């Protein structure tokens, strides 16, 4: 099993570690990180993961589709951040 652990150090930096089976590796130093998600983005993501996925039917389906579209953009923004 692979495990990627990202710890928010609360000062614009993160600590990253990775584990594969019994081998663990830590990034030797904290990495700079600026979260591209807004407060509203976080609310929508929380709603989707914590509420919608418990009952993914009915009237909220359109709203969920919009969040799913945004999730693709958010993921790409994280990738763009590191490139």
PyMOL commands that set and color helices and strands:
alter all, ss='L'
color gray80, all
select helices_A, chain A and resi 39-54+58-82
alter helices_A, ss='H'
color red, helices_A
select strands_A, chain A and resi 2-8+13-20+23-26+31-32
alter strands_A, ss='S'
color yellow, strands_A
deselect
rebuild
show_as cartoon
